[in-house]
């Protein structure tokens, strides 16, 4: 993200205010890959789960249906949250909705799981990746889990008019550093509403129960 926070907020507010769901390439009928990794994580039903960049995803809805009781959704666009909340009625009150830029926001609590499908790959600048990781580390409990999904090595080089960084599983693990163990990974071919195919890398990482403070960027983006 080489634009300022305000520019990013304006961009995504405009996207979610003007486009239909079927016009957004990242839309998926059901977040199957994320849900598979949730099952792999074997979280208790009272686990605190944060969905970063939730947009209009049905992930929160699926979590509630699975019996999870502490679900939070964060997005930089209030319009995205409003649409997601409307779609989830009457169960929307069971979710905590947070308008937030993940680079700067203090969630003021710690979570058992940090879930991010397609936010991290917009962090093309090192300063943005550092800020993202700092928020993650202060928001995730020791021993907590992280599910990240980004465009894979053969995925698109931009999305919604913005450049992206592509990763394989090992690259995502290196980005977070030695306190995070790569527990599971998979490559997913996402079919967009328009019928195109996009490669995604999904990882499940487990944070050390005794994490160290790590801030140095370990990736070497191409």
N, C-alpha and C positions, 0 to 999 in steps of 0.2 A: 504494500500500500504506500505508494509514494505521494499520495495526496494527504491533506490534513484531515483531522478527525471530522471537522464540519463538512468538508467536501464528501467524505465517505458517507456520512449520515444522509446528506442530501441525495447522493446517488442512489442509495438503497431505498430511501423513502420514495423517490420518484419511481423506481422499479416496481415496488409493491403497491404503489398508488395507481399505476397506469396499466400494468400488465395483468392479463388473466393467468390463472394457475397453469393452464395448458400452454402458455407462451413462455414459461420459464423452463429452461433446459434441465435444471436440477430436480424438477418435480418427479416424484416416484409414487406410484399408487400405494405401495406399502414398503416401509424401510426394512426389507428382509435381512440385508447384510448386517445392519446395526442390531437388529433383534437377535440374530444368530450369535453375535458376540456378547450381547447381554446375557443370553443363556449360558455361554461359555464362561462368563465372569462369575456366575452362581452367586448373585447378590441376594441378600435377604430382602423381603418385600418392604421393609421400613428403611431401606438404604436411601440416602439423599442423592438424587440424580440431577445434574445440571446439563441441559441441552443448549450448547452455545451456537448462536446463529440459527435458531430453530425455524425462523421464517414461517412458512405455511405448511411445514412438514406435519405428517400424521404421527410422528414418533411419540409425542406426549400422549396422544390418544391411545396408542398401542400399549404404552407403559401402564396407563390407568386400567386398561382392559386386562392386563396381565396381573394386576393386583398391587402394583407399586403405589405407595401412598405419599411420597415426598418428592414431587417432580417440579423442577423449575425450568423455565424456558427464557433464554436471553436472546435479544436481537437488537442490532443497532437501529432498526427501523420500527418506530411505533406503529406504522401502517401494517407491517407484517404481523405484529402481535395482535392488533385489532382484528385482522382477518382470521388469524389462527384461533383466537378466543371465540369469535362468532361461529366458526366451524365446529368448535368443541362443545358448544352449549348443548345441554345444561350442565356438563361436567367441567366447564371452564374454571369454575370456582375452586376446583380441586388442584389447580396448577398455580404456581407463583410465576407471574409474568414480569419480566425485567427488561426495560429499555436501557441498553448498555452497549458501549464500545468496549470490547473485551481487552483492548490494549490499555485501558485506563481505569476500568471500573473496579471498585472494591465491593465484593459480594457480602462482606462482613460475616461470613460463615464458611464452614468447610464441608466439602461434599465427598461422598464415597465414590462417585463416578463423574467424570468429565467426558461428555460426548460432543463431538464436533464433526459434522459432515459438511465439508466444503467451506470452512472459514479460513483455516490455517493456510491453505494454498494461495490466498490473496496476500499473504504477508511476504512480499517479494523483497522488502528492505530488511536489512539485519536489525535495525532499530525496532521495527514492528515485531519481528520474531522474538526479540529479547523482551519486549513489553508483553507480548502474548504469553510467553513462557513464565514471566514473573507473576502474572495474574493466575495462571494455572497453578503454580507452585504454592502460592499463598492461599489458594482456594481448595486444594485437594488434600484430603487427610493422608497422613503416612499410611502406607499399605493400600491406598486407594487405587482405583482403576481408571484408565484413560482409553477411550475409543476415538481414534482419529481416522478420517477419511478425506483423502485429497486426490486430485488427478494423478494417475499413475504415469510412469515414464513415457508411455505412448498416448497419453491423454492430450486434451487441447492445451494450447499455450496461452489462451485467454478465455475469459468468461464474462458475459454481460459487459463487454467493452473494456474490461480491466485485465492486465497481465496476471498470470498465475505462476507459481513454482510447482513443479512436478516432483513426485517422490516415489521411491520404492519403499518396502517395509523397513529395510535396514537404514535408509536415510531418515525416516521418521523417528526411529529409535535413537539414532545418533543426535538428532535435533534436541531431544529431551535430555539425553545424557545418561551417565552410568547409574543413576538412581532409579532408572526405569528398565524393567525387564520385558522383552518382547515375548508375550505369552501366546499370541496367535496372530495370524495375518492371512489375508486373501486378496486376490485380484478380482474385481467385479466389473463386468461390462454392463454399464448402465445404458438403457435404451431411453432416449429422451422422448417427450410427447410428440415431437415432429418425426420420430422414427430413426434418428441418428444414434450412433453408439459412441459412448465415452468410457474410457478406461479409468477406473478408480482403484486406488490402493487403500485397503482397510487394515488397521492394526488394533490389537488389544494389548495394552501395556500395563504392567503392575508396578506401582511405586514402592520403593523400599520402605520398610517399616521404620527405618532410621535414616531419612534422607539428609543429604548434605546440601548446602547452599551452592547451586551451580548456576552461573549466568553466562558463561562464554558460549558463543554460537559455534557448534561443532560441524555445521554443514558447509559444503563448498558448492553452492548452486552453480549449475551450468549456465 
